[in-house]
């Protein structure tokens, strides 16, 4: 299946970012209840980038849905996203 051009644009942007930058991008979405196809491409590309880097995202995703309820931080030792206390 061919990826949508906006997904590709976001995926390329995220591929150039460091992990702390990706975390910041994720945290900007926390509490945002708006929805559009552009946000869907953005969020999917972001999550895919975390996964591409082998980062454990089980705190924010069950494999079917993504939760933007809590801000996260990156735990370097465990290579995973965790909730900010």
PDB file with one MODEL, atoms N, CA, C and O in Angstrom:
MODEL        1
ATOM      1  N   UNK A   1       0.835  -1.176   0.000  1.00  0.00           N
ATOM      2  CA  UNK A   1       0.000   0.000   0.000  1.00  0.00           C
ATOM      3  C   UNK A   1       0.887   1.248   0.000  1.00  0.00           C
ATOM      4  O   UNK A   1       1.827   1.345   0.788  1.00  0.00           O
ATOM      5  N   UNK A   2       0.591   2.173  -0.863  1.00  0.00           N
ATOM      6  CA  UNK A   2       1.371   3.390  -0.976  1.00  0.00           C
ATOM      7  C   UNK A   2       1.002   4.351   0.154  1.00  0.00           C
ATOM      8  O   UNK A   2      -0.176   4.531   0.463  1.00  0.00           O
ATOM      9  N   UNK A   3       2.018   4.967   0.770  1.00  0.00           N
ATOM     10  CA  UNK A   3       1.780   5.919   1.854  1.00  0.00           C
ATOM     11  C   UNK A   3       1.323   7.262   1.285  1.00  0.00           C
ATOM     12  O   UNK A   3       1.725   7.660   0.191  1.00  0.00           O
ATOM     13  N   UNK A   4       0.485   7.943   2.043  1.00  0.00           N
ATOM     14  CA  UNK A   4       0.011   9.264   1.659  1.00  0.00           C
ATOM     15  C   UNK A   4       1.170  10.256   1.706  1.00  0.00           C
ATOM     16  O   UNK A   4       2.071  10.117   2.534  1.00  0.00           O
ATOM     17  N   UNK A   5       1.153  11.246   0.831  1.00  0.00           N
ATOM     18  CA  UNK A   5       2.246  12.215   0.743  1.00  0.00           C
ATOM     19  C   UNK A   5       2.480  12.949   2.060  1.00  0.00           C
ATOM     20  O   UNK A   5       3.627  13.248   2.393  1.00  0.00           O
ATOM     21  N   UNK A   6       1.424  13.247   2.819  1.00  0.00           N
ATOM     22  CA  UNK A   6       1.605  13.954   4.092  1.00  0.00           C
ATOM     23  C   UNK A   6       2.247  13.051   5.137  1.00  0.00           C
ATOM     24  O   UNK A   6       3.047  13.514   5.950  1.00  0.00           O
ATOM     25  N   UNK A   7       1.905  11.776   5.121  1.00  0.00           N
ATOM     26  CA  UNK A   7       2.572  10.830   6.025  1.00  0.00           C
ATOM     27  C   UNK A   7       4.068  10.803   5.710  1.00  0.00           C
ATOM     28  O   UNK A   7       4.901  10.845   6.616  1.00  0.00           O
ATOM     29  N   UNK A   8       4.396  10.735   4.440  1.00  0.00           N
ATOM     30  CA  UNK A   8       5.799  10.687   4.018  1.00  0.00           C
ATOM     31  C   UNK A   8       6.527  11.957   4.457  1.00  0.00           C
ATOM     32  O   UNK A   8       7.661  11.896   4.931  1.00  0.00           O
ATOM     33  N   UNK A   9       5.878  13.091   4.300  1.00  0.00           N
ATOM     34  CA  UNK A   9       6.489  14.362   4.709  1.00  0.00           C
ATOM     35  C   UNK A   9       6.816  14.352   6.200  1.00  0.00           C
ATOM     36  O   UNK A   9       7.919  14.718   6.606  1.00  0.00           O
ATOM     37  N   UNK A  10       5.848  13.932   7.007  1.00  0.00           N
ATOM     38  CA  UNK A  10       6.089  13.863   8.452  1.00  0.00           C
ATOM     39  C   UNK A  10       7.149  12.813   8.784  1.00  0.00           C
ATOM     40  O   UNK A  10       8.008  13.051   9.633  1.00  0.00           O
ATOM     41  N   UNK A  11       7.098  11.673   8.133  1.00  0.00           N
ATOM     42  CA  UNK A  11       8.059  10.606   8.405  1.00  0.00           C
ATOM     43  C   UNK A  11       9.487  11.077   8.128  1.00  0.00           C
ATOM     44  O   UNK A  11      10.395  10.780   8.904  1.00  0.00           O
ATOM     45  N   UNK A  12       9.691  11.794   7.050  1.00  0.00           N
ATOM     46  CA  UNK A  12      11.022  12.322   6.736  1.00  0.00           C
ATOM     47  C   UNK A  12      11.457  13.363   7.765  1.00  0.00           C
ATOM     48  O   UNK A  12      12.621  13.399   8.165  1.00  0.00           O
ATOM     49  N   UNK A  13      10.533  14.196   8.185  1.00  0.00           N
ATOM     50  CA  UNK A  13      10.834  15.203   9.203  1.00  0.00           C
ATOM     51  C   UNK A  13      11.244  14.537  10.516  1.00  0.00           C
ATOM     52  O   UNK A  13      12.237  14.927  11.130  1.00  0.00           O
ATOM     53  N   UNK A  14      10.481  13.537  10.942  1.00  0.00           N
ATOM     54  CA  UNK A  14      10.763  12.867  12.211  1.00  0.00           C
ATOM     55  C   UNK A  14      12.048  12.049  12.144  1.00  0.00           C
ATOM     56  O   UNK A  14      12.741  11.914  13.153  1.00  0.00           O
ATOM     57  N   UNK A  15      12.374  11.506  10.990  1.00  0.00           N
ATOM     58  CA  UNK A  15      13.594  10.712  10.840  1.00  0.00           C
ATOM     59  C   UNK A  15      14.839  11.550  11.093  1.00  0.00           C
ATOM     60  O   UNK A  15      15.879  11.015  11.478  1.00  0.00           O
ATOM     61  N   UNK A  16      14.744  12.861  10.880  1.00  0.00           N
ATOM     62  CA  UNK A  16      15.879  13.761  11.087  1.00  0.00           C
ATOM     63  C   UNK A  16      15.988  14.280  12.518  1.00  0.00           C
ATOM     64  O   UNK A  16      16.948  14.976  12.850  1.00  0.00           O
ATOM     65  N   UNK A  17      15.025  13.953  13.360  1.00  0.00           N
ATOM     66  CA  UNK A  17      15.003  14.484  14.720  1.00  0.00           C
ATOM     67  C   UNK A  17      15.698  13.555  15.702  1.00  0.00           C
ATOM     68  O   UNK A  17      15.762  12.342  15.505  1.00  0.00           O
ATOM     69  N   UNK A  18      16.217  14.159  16.765  1.00  0.00           N
ATOM     70  CA  UNK A  18      16.749  13.402  17.893  1.00  0.00           C
ATOM     71  C   UNK A  18      15.565  12.957  18.761  1.00  0.00           C
ATOM     72  O   UNK A  18      14.476  13.524  18.676  1.00  0.00           O
ATOM     73  N   UNK A  19      15.789  11.952  19.583  1.00  0.00           N
ATOM     74  CA  UNK A  19      14.716  11.426  20.426  1.00  0.00           C
ATOM     75  C   UNK A  19      14.092  12.501  21.318  1.00  0.00           C
ATOM     76  O   UNK A  19      12.865  12.551  21.406  1.00  0.00           O
ATOM     77  N   UNK A  20      14.860  13.356  21.977  1.00  0.00           N
ATOM     78  CA  UNK A  20      14.219  14.400  22.794  1.00  0.00           C
ATOM     79  C   UNK A  20      13.282  15.306  21.986  1.00  0.00           C
ATOM     80  O   UNK A  20      12.258  15.763  22.495  1.00  0.00           O
ATOM     81  N   UNK A  21      13.637  15.558  20.738  1.00  0.00           N
ATOM     82  CA  UNK A  21      12.770  16.357  19.877  1.00  0.00           C
ATOM     83  C   UNK A  21      11.464  15.622  19.578  1.00  0.00           C
ATOM     84  O   UNK A  21      10.393  16.228  19.565  1.00  0.00           O
ATOM     85  N   UNK A  22      11.558  14.317  19.338  1.00  0.00           N
ATOM     86  CA  UNK A  22      10.351  13.517  19.087  1.00  0.00           C
ATOM     87  C   UNK A  22       9.443  13.520  20.313  1.00  0.00           C
ATOM     88  O   UNK A  22       8.222  13.612  20.193  1.00  0.00           O
ATOM     89  N   UNK A  23      10.047  13.417  21.483  1.00  0.00           N
ATOM     90  CA  UNK A  23       9.276  13.446  22.724  1.00  0.00           C
ATOM     91  C   UNK A  23       8.557  14.792  22.859  1.00  0.00           C
ATOM     92  O   UNK A  23       7.393  14.837  23.260  1.00  0.00           O
ATOM     93  N   UNK A  24       9.238  15.868  22.531  1.00  0.00           N
ATOM     94  CA  UNK A  24       8.622  17.195  22.575  1.00  0.00           C
ATOM     95  C   UNK A  24       7.445  17.286  21.620  1.00  0.00           C
ATOM     96  O   UNK A  24       6.401  17.839  21.963  1.00  0.00           O
ATOM     97  N   UNK A  25       7.612  16.747  20.428  1.00  0.00           N
ATOM     98  CA  UNK A  25       6.519  16.741  19.450  1.00  0.00           C
ATOM     99  C   UNK A  25       5.333  15.955  20.002  1.00  0.00           C
ATOM    100  O   UNK A  25       4.188  16.393  19.891  1.00  0.00           O
ATOM    101  N   UNK A  26       5.606  14.800  20.595  1.00  0.00           N
ATOM    102  CA  UNK A  26       4.532  14.007  21.196  1.00  0.00           C
ATOM    103  C   UNK A  26       3.827  14.809  22.285  1.00  0.00           C
ATOM    104  O   UNK A  26       2.599  14.882  22.308  1.00  0.00           O
ATOM    105  N   UNK A  27       4.593  15.407  23.179  1.00  0.00           N
ATOM    106  CA  UNK A  27       4.006  16.119  24.317  1.00  0.00           C
ATOM    107  C   UNK A  27       3.192  17.334  23.894  1.00  0.00           C
ATOM    108  O   UNK A  27       2.293  17.752  24.623  1.00  0.00           O
ATOM    109  N   UNK A  28       3.485  17.903  22.748  1.00  0.00           N
ATOM    110  CA  UNK A  28       2.669  19.015  22.229  1.00  0.00           C
ATOM    111  C   UNK A  28       1.260  18.555  21.861  1.00  0.00           C
ATOM    112  O   UNK A  28       0.331  19.361  21.818  1.00  0.00           O
ATOM    113  N   UNK A  29       1.108  17.275  21.601  1.00  0.00           N
ATOM    114  CA  UNK A  29      -0.207  16.739  21.232  1.00  0.00           C
ATOM    115  C   UNK A  29      -1.043  16.351  22.453  1.00  0.00           C
ATOM    116  O   UNK A  29      -2.248  16.132  22.331  1.00  0.00           O
ATOM    117  N   UNK A  30      -0.423  16.267  23.608  1.00  0.00           N
ATOM    118  CA  UNK A  30      -1.130  15.856  24.825  1.00  0.00           C
ATOM    119  C   UNK A  30      -2.240  16.861  25.126  1.00  0.00           C
ATOM    120  O   UNK A  30      -2.012  18.069  25.181  1.00  0.00           O
ATOM    121  N   UNK A  31      -3.436  16.334  25.318  1.00  0.00           N
ATOM    122  CA  UNK A  31      -4.595  17.159  25.624  1.00  0.00           C
ATOM    123  C   UNK A  31      -5.275  17.757  24.412  1.00  0.00           C
ATOM    124  O   UNK A  31      -6.340  18.360  24.540  1.00  0.00           O
ATOM    125  N   UNK A  32      -4.688  17.605  23.245  1.00  0.00           N
ATOM    126  CA  UNK A  32      -5.291  18.127  22.021  1.00  0.00           C
ATOM    127  C   UNK A  32      -6.411  17.187  21.588  1.00  0.00           C
ATOM    128  O   UNK A  32      -6.157  16.044  21.207  1.00  0.00           O
ATOM    129  N   UNK A  33      -7.636  17.665  21.646  1.00  0.00           N
ATOM    130  CA  UNK A  33      -8.778  16.822  21.326  1.00  0.00           C
ATOM    131  C   UNK A  33      -9.246  16.988  19.885  1.00  0.00           C
ATOM    132  O   UNK A  33     -10.147  16.281  19.433  1.00  0.00           O
ATOM    133  N   UNK A  34      -8.628  17.928  19.165  1.00  0.00           N
ATOM    134  CA  UNK A  34      -8.992  18.132  17.764  1.00  0.00           C
ATOM    135  C   UNK A  34      -8.545  16.953  16.911  1.00  0.00           C
ATOM    136  O   UNK A  34      -7.594  16.249  17.251  1.00  0.00           O
ATOM    137  N   UNK A  35      -9.230  16.751  15.821  1.00  0.00           N
ATOM    138  CA  UNK A  35      -8.882  15.626  14.963  1.00  0.00           C
ATOM    139  C   UNK A  35      -9.057  16.008  13.508  1.00  0.00           C
ATOM    140  O   UNK A  35     -10.017  16.691  13.150  1.00  0.00           O
ATOM    141  N   UNK A  36      -8.147  15.578  12.681  1.00  0.00           N
ATOM    142  CA  UNK A  36      -8.216  15.780  11.235  1.00  0.00           C
ATOM    143  C   UNK A  36      -7.348  14.715  10.582  1.00  0.00           C
ATOM    144  O   UNK A  36      -6.588  14.013  11.250  1.00  0.00           O
ATOM    145  N   UNK A  37      -7.476  14.610   9.288  1.00  0.00           N
ATOM    146  CA  UNK A  37      -6.648  13.633   8.584  1.00  0.00           C
ATOM    147  C   UNK A  37      -5.171  14.017   8.682  1.00  0.00           C
ATOM    148  O   UNK A  37      -4.309  13.140   8.752  1.00  0.00           O
ATOM    149  N   UNK A  38      -4.869  15.324   8.688  1.00  0.00           N
ATOM    150  CA  UNK A  38      -3.474  15.752   8.818  1.00  0.00           C
ATOM    151  C   UNK A  38      -2.901  15.320  10.166  1.00  0.00           C
ATOM    152  O   UNK A  38      -1.755  14.877  10.243  1.00  0.00           O
ATOM    153  N   UNK A  39      -3.688  15.447  11.214  1.00  0.00           N
ATOM    154  CA  UNK A  39      -3.204  15.014  12.526  1.00  0.00           C
ATOM    155  C   UNK A  39      -2.997  13.497  12.529  1.00  0.00           C
ATOM    156  O   UNK A  39      -2.044  13.003  13.131  1.00  0.00           O
ATOM    157  N   UNK A  40      -3.864  12.777  11.874  1.00  0.00           N
ATOM    158  CA  UNK A  40      -3.716  11.320  11.809  1.00  0.00           C
ATOM    159  C   UNK A  40      -2.391  10.949  11.138  1.00  0.00           C
ATOM    160  O   UNK A  40      -1.680  10.071  11.626  1.00  0.00           O
ATOM    161  N   UNK A  41      -2.054  11.605  10.029  1.00  0.00           N
ATOM    162  CA  UNK A  41      -0.782  11.329   9.349  1.00  0.00           C
ATOM    163  C   UNK A  41       0.395  11.685  10.255  1.00  0.00           C
ATOM    164  O   UNK A  41       1.372  10.941  10.345  1.00  0.00           O
ATOM    165  N   UNK A  42       0.286  12.820  10.915  1.00  0.00           N
ATOM    166  CA  UNK A  42       1.329  13.291  11.836  1.00  0.00           C
ATOM    167  C   UNK A  42       1.555  12.283  12.948  1.00  0.00           C
ATOM    168  O   UNK A  42       2.684  11.853  13.183  1.00  0.00           O
ATOM    169  N   UNK A  43       0.485  11.906  13.632  1.00  0.00           N
ATOM    170  CA  UNK A  43       0.601  11.013  14.781  1.00  0.00           C
ATOM    171  C   UNK A  43       1.087   9.629  14.382  1.00  0.00           C
ATOM    172  O   UNK A  43       1.906   9.033  15.082  1.00  0.00           O
ATOM    173  N   UNK A  44       0.595   9.120  13.278  1.00  0.00           N
ATOM    174  CA  UNK A  44       1.029   7.804  12.810  1.00  0.00           C
ATOM    175  C   UNK A  44       2.514   7.815  12.452  1.00  0.00           C
ATOM    176  O   UNK A  44       3.244   6.885  12.795  1.00  0.00           O
ATOM    177  N   UNK A  45       2.957   8.857  11.768  1.00  0.00           N
ATOM    178  CA  UNK A  45       4.379   8.951  11.404  1.00  0.00           C
ATOM    179  C   UNK A  45       5.245   9.074  12.653  1.00  0.00           C
ATOM    180  O   UNK A  45       6.337   8.510  12.711  1.00  0.00           O
ATOM    181  N   UNK A  46       4.762   9.807  13.650  1.00  0.00           N
ATOM    182  CA  UNK A  46       5.507   9.967  14.895  1.00  0.00           C
ATOM    183  C   UNK A  46       5.656   8.634  15.626  1.00  0.00           C
ATOM    184  O   UNK A  46       6.755   8.265  16.039  1.00  0.00           O
ATOM    185  N   UNK A  47       4.570   7.932  15.780  1.00  0.00           N
ATOM    186  CA  UNK A  47       4.597   6.632  16.459  1.00  0.00           C
ATOM    187  C   UNK A  47       5.456   5.644  15.680  1.00  0.00           C
ATOM    188  O   UNK A  47       6.228   4.886  16.268  1.00  0.00           O
ATOM    189  N   UNK A  48       5.324   5.654  14.365  1.00  0.00           N
ATOM    190  CA  UNK A  48       6.143   4.768  13.540  1.00  0.00           C
ATOM    191  C   UNK A  48       7.637   5.059  13.719  1.00  0.00           C
ATOM    192  O   UNK A  48       8.458   4.143  13.705  1.00  0.00           O
ATOM    193  N   UNK A  49       7.977   6.322  13.884  1.00  0.00           N
ATOM    194  CA  UNK A  49       9.394   6.674  14.072  1.00  0.00           C
ATOM    195  C   UNK A  49       9.911   6.161  15.410  1.00  0.00           C
ATOM    196  O   UNK A  49      11.027   5.649  15.490  1.00  0.00           O
ATOM    197  N   UNK A  50       9.105   6.295  16.461  1.00  0.00           N
ATOM    198  CA  UNK A  50       9.510   5.720  17.748  1.00  0.00           C
ATOM    199  C   UNK A  50       9.754   4.215  17.590  1.00  0.00           C
ATOM    200  O   UNK A  50      10.758   3.689  18.070  1.00  0.00           O
ATOM    201  N   UNK A  51       8.837   3.539  16.921  1.00  0.00           N
ATOM    202  CA  UNK A  51       8.960   2.089  16.743  1.00  0.00           C
ATOM    203  C   UNK A  51      10.151   1.746  15.847  1.00  0.00           C
ATOM    204  O   UNK A  51      10.857   0.771  16.103  1.00  0.00           O
ATOM    205  N   UNK A  52      10.374   2.531  14.812  1.00  0.00           N
ATOM    206  CA  UNK A  52      11.506   2.278  13.909  1.00  0.00           C
ATOM    207  C   UNK A  52      12.824   2.314  14.678  1.00  0.00           C
ATOM    208  O   UNK A  52      13.768   1.600  14.341  1.00  0.00           O
ATOM    209  N   UNK A  53      12.878   3.140  15.700  1.00  0.00           N
ATOM    210  CA  UNK A  53      14.088   3.248  16.522  1.00  0.00           C
ATOM    211  C   UNK A  53      14.121   2.205  17.635  1.00  0.00           C
ATOM    212  O   UNK A  53      15.049   2.189  18.443  1.00  0.00           O
ATOM    213  N   UNK A  54      13.133   1.353  17.679  1.00  0.00           N
ATOM    214  CA  UNK A  54      13.116   0.288  18.671  1.00  0.00           C
ATOM    215  C   UNK A  54      12.701   0.734  20.055  1.00  0.00           C
ATOM    216  O   UNK A  54      12.962   0.033  21.033  1.00  0.00           O
ATOM    217  N   UNK A  55      12.060   1.884  20.158  1.00  0.00           N
ATOM    218  CA  UNK A  55      11.639   2.421  21.451  1.00  0.00           C
ATOM    219  C   UNK A  55      10.327   1.774  21.869  1.00  0.00           C
ATOM    220  O   UNK A  55       9.384   1.689  21.082  1.00  0.00           O
ATOM    221  N   UNK A  56      10.280   1.321  23.107  1.00  0.00           N
ATOM    222  CA  UNK A  56       9.075   0.712  23.669  1.00  0.00           C
ATOM    223  C   UNK A  56       8.041   1.810  23.905  1.00  0.00           C
ATOM    224  O   UNK A  56       8.270   2.726  24.695  1.00  0.00           O
ATOM    225  N   UNK A  57       6.907   1.715  23.219  1.00  0.00           N
ATOM    226  CA  UNK A  57       5.844   2.710  23.350  1.00  0.00           C
ATOM    227  C   UNK A  57       4.603   2.119  24.014  1.00  0.00           C
ATOM    228  O   UNK A  57       3.506   2.659  23.872  1.00  0.00           O
ATOM    229  N   UNK A  58       4.770   1.027  24.728  1.00  0.00           N
ATOM    230  CA  UNK A  58       3.615   0.344  25.308  1.00  0.00           C
ATOM    231  C   UNK A  58       2.847   1.198  26.319  1.00  0.00           C
ATOM    232  O   UNK A  58       1.684   0.913  26.605  1.00  0.00           O
ATOM    233  N   UNK A  59       3.480   2.239  26.860  1.00  0.00           N
ATOM    234  CA  UNK A  59       2.779   3.128  27.797  1.00  0.00           C
ATOM    235  C   UNK A  59       1.752   3.998  27.079  1.00  0.00           C
ATOM    236  O   UNK A  59       0.783   4.450  27.689  1.00  0.00           O
ATOM    237  N   UNK A  60       1.963   4.236  25.771  1.00  0.00           N
ATOM    238  CA  UNK A  60       1.071   5.131  25.044  1.00  0.00           C
ATOM    239  C   UNK A  60       0.284   4.451  23.932  1.00  0.00           C
ATOM    240  O   UNK A  60      -0.611   5.060  23.347  1.00  0.00           O
ATOM    241  N   UNK A  61       0.601   3.214  23.638  1.00  0.00           N
ATOM    242  CA  UNK A  61      -0.072   2.527  22.540  1.00  0.00           C
ATOM    243  C   UNK A  61      -0.252   1.051  22.849  1.00  0.00           C
ATOM    244  O   UNK A  61       0.648   0.388  23.363  1.00  0.00           O
ATOM    245  N   UNK A  62      -1.435   0.557  22.522  1.00  0.00           N
ATOM    246  CA  UNK A  62      -1.696  -0.868  22.688  1.00  0.00           C
ATOM    247  C   UNK A  62      -1.584  -1.604  21.353  1.00  0.00           C
ATOM    248  O   UNK A  62      -1.964  -2.771  21.251  1.00  0.00           O
ATOM    249  N   UNK A  63      -1.068  -0.928  20.341  1.00  0.00           N
ATOM    250  CA  UNK A  63      -0.942  -1.524  19.017  1.00  0.00           C
ATOM    251  C   UNK A  63      -2.106  -1.173  18.111  1.00  0.00           C
ATOM    252  O   UNK A  63      -2.016  -1.333  16.894  1.00  0.00           O
ATOM    253  N   UNK A  64      -3.195  -0.698  18.692  1.00  0.00           N
ATOM    254  CA  UNK A  64      -4.368  -0.304  17.907  1.00  0.00           C
ATOM    255  C   UNK A  64      -4.694   1.175  18.083  1.00  0.00           C
ATOM    256  O   UNK A  64      -5.121   1.842  17.141  1.00  0.00           O
ATOM    257  N   UNK A  65      -4.492   1.673  19.283  1.00  0.00           N
ATOM    258  CA  UNK A  65      -4.811   3.069  19.592  1.00  0.00           C
ATOM    259  C   UNK A  65      -3.627   3.724  20.288  1.00  0.00           C
ATOM    260  O   UNK A  65      -2.819   3.063  20.941  1.00  0.00           O
ATOM    261  N   UNK A  66      -3.547   5.044  20.129  1.00  0.00           N
ATOM    262  CA  UNK A  66      -2.495   5.840  20.743  1.00  0.00           C
ATOM    263  C   UNK A  66      -3.158   6.765  21.759  1.00  0.00           C
ATOM    264  O   UNK A  66      -4.200   7.358  21.482  1.00  0.00           O
ATOM    265  N   UNK A  67      -2.559   6.882  22.916  1.00  0.00           N
ATOM    266  CA  UNK A  67      -3.097   7.763  23.946  1.00  0.00           C
ATOM    267  C   UNK A  67      -2.240   9.015  24.087  1.00  0.00           C
ATOM    268  O   UNK A  67      -1.030   8.936  24.298  1.00  0.00           O
ATOM    269  N   UNK A  68      -2.886  10.167  23.965  1.00  0.00           N
ATOM    270  CA  UNK A  68      -2.228  11.452  24.179  1.00  0.00           C
ATOM    271  C   UNK A  68      -2.763  12.109  25.447  1.00  0.00           C
ATOM    272  O   UNK A  68      -2.923  13.328  25.508  1.00  0.00           O
ATOM    273  N   UNK A  69      -3.035  11.294  26.450  1.00  0.00           N
ATOM    274  CA  UNK A  69      -3.582  11.788  27.711  1.00  0.00           C
ATOM    275  C   UNK A  69      -2.485  12.309  28.626  1.00  0.00           C
ATOM    276  O   UNK A  69      -2.676  13.314  29.311  1.00  0.00           O
ATOM    277  N   UNK A  70      -1.343  11.640  28.646  1.00  0.00           N
ATOM    278  CA  UNK A  70      -0.255  11.980  29.560  1.00  0.00           C
ATOM    279  C   UNK A  70       1.005  12.380  28.798  1.00  0.00           C
ATOM    280  O   UNK A  70       1.320  11.819  27.749  1.00  0.00           O
ATOM    281  N   UNK A  71       1.707  13.349  29.344  1.00  0.00           N
ATOM    282  CA  UNK A  71       3.023  13.699  28.805  1.00  0.00           C
ATOM    283  C   UNK A  71       4.004  12.575  29.131  1.00  0.00           C
ATOM    284  O   UNK A  71       3.850  11.857  30.119  1.00  0.00           O
ATOM    285  N   UNK A  72       5.010  12.442  28.278  1.00  0.00           N
ATOM    286  CA  UNK A  72       5.981  11.360  28.447  1.00  0.00           C
ATOM    287  C   UNK A  72       7.397  11.904  28.473  1.00  0.00           C
ATOM    288  O   UNK A  72       7.657  13.050  28.108  1.00  0.00           O
ATOM    289  N   UNK A  73       8.301  11.047  28.915  1.00  0.00           N
ATOM    290  CA  UNK A  73       9.733  11.298  28.831  1.00  0.00           C
ATOM    291  C   UNK A  73      10.377  10.028  28.307  1.00  0.00           C
ATOM    292  O   UNK A  73       9.777   8.953  28.328  1.00  0.00           O
ATOM    293  N   UNK A  74      11.602  10.169  27.840  1.00  0.00           N
ATOM    294  CA  UNK A  74      12.335   9.020  27.312  1.00  0.00           C
ATOM    295  C   UNK A  74      13.260   8.474  28.374  1.00  0.00           C
ATOM    296  O   UNK A  74      14.072   9.202  28.944  1.00  0.00           O
ATOM    297  N   UNK A  75      13.131   7.186  28.637  1.00  0.00           N
ATOM    298  CA  UNK A  75      14.013   6.482  29.574  1.00  0.00           C
ATOM    299  C   UNK A  75      15.085   5.794  28.733  1.00  0.00           C
ATOM    300  O   UNK A  75      14.840   4.762  28.109  1.00  0.00           O
ATOM    301  N   UNK A  76      16.264   6.381  28.730  1.00  0.00           N
ATOM    302  CA  UNK A  76      17.363   5.888  27.898  1.00  0.00           C
ATOM    303  C   UNK A  76      17.771   4.472  28.273  1.00  0.00           C
ATOM    304  O   UNK A  76      18.007   3.644  27.394  1.00  0.00           O
ATOM    305  N   UNK A  77      17.857   4.186  29.558  1.00  0.00           N
ATOM    306  CA  UNK A  77      18.315   2.867  30.004  1.00  0.00           C
ATOM    307  C   UNK A  77      17.356   1.768  29.569  1.00  0.00           C
ATOM    308  O   UNK A  77      17.786   0.713  29.104  1.00  0.00           O
ATOM    309  N   UNK A  78      16.056   2.013  29.718  1.00  0.00           N
ATOM    310  CA  UNK A  78      15.050   1.014  29.336  1.00  0.00           C
ATOM    311  C   UNK A  78      14.629   1.137  27.876  1.00  0.00           C
ATOM    312  O   UNK A  78      13.909   0.281  27.363  1.00  0.00           O
ATOM    313  N   UNK A  79      15.076   2.202  27.201  1.00  0.00           N
ATOM    314  CA  UNK A  79      14.708   2.471  25.815  1.00  0.00           C
ATOM    315  C   UNK A  79      13.185   2.465  25.632  1.00  0.00           C
ATOM    316  O   UNK A  79      12.639   1.760  24.783  1.00  0.00           O
ATOM    317  N   UNK A  80      12.529   3.275  26.459  1.00  0.00           N
ATOM    318  CA  UNK A  80      11.062   3.329  26.379  1.00  0.00           C
ATOM    319  C   UNK A  80      10.551   4.699  26.794  1.00  0.00           C
ATOM    320  O   UNK A  80      11.243   5.480  27.447  1.00  0.00           O
ATOM    321  N   UNK A  81       9.324   4.957  26.394  1.00  0.00           N
ATOM    322  CA  UNK A  81       8.634   6.160  26.839  1.00  0.00           C
ATOM    323  C   UNK A  81       7.923   5.842  28.132  1.00  0.00           C
ATOM    324  O   UNK A  81       7.296   4.790  28.260  1.00  0.00           O
ATOM    325  N   UNK A  82       8.015   6.751  29.098  1.00  0.00           N
ATOM    326  CA  UNK A  82       7.335   6.590  30.380  1.00  0.00           C
ATOM    327  C   UNK A  82       6.590   7.880  30.682  1.00  0.00           C
ATOM    328  O   UNK A  82       6.926   8.945  30.165  1.00  0.00           O
ATOM    329  N   UNK A  83       5.577   7.767  31.524  1.00  0.00           N
ATOM    330  CA  UNK A  83       4.812   8.946  31.917  1.00  0.00           C
ATOM    331  C   UNK A  83       5.665   9.854  32.783  1.00  0.00           C
ATOM    332  O   UNK A  83       6.493   9.382  33.563  1.00  0.00           O
ATOM    333  N   UNK A  84       5.464  11.150  32.646  1.00  0.00           N
ATOM    334  CA  UNK A  84       6.129  12.112  33.520  1.00  0.00           C
ATOM    335  C   UNK A  84       5.399  12.111  34.838  1.00  0.00           C
ATOM    336  O   UNK A  84       4.173  12.207  34.880  1.00  0.00           O
ATOM    337  N   UNK A  85       6.157  12.000  35.926  1.00  0.00           N
ATOM    338  CA  UNK A  85       5.547  11.964  37.267  1.00  0.00           C
ATOM    339  C   UNK A  85       4.927  13.290  37.621  1.00  0.00           C
ATOM    340  O   UNK A  85       4.371  13.440  38.709  1.00  0.00           O
TER     341      UNK A  85
ENDMDL
END
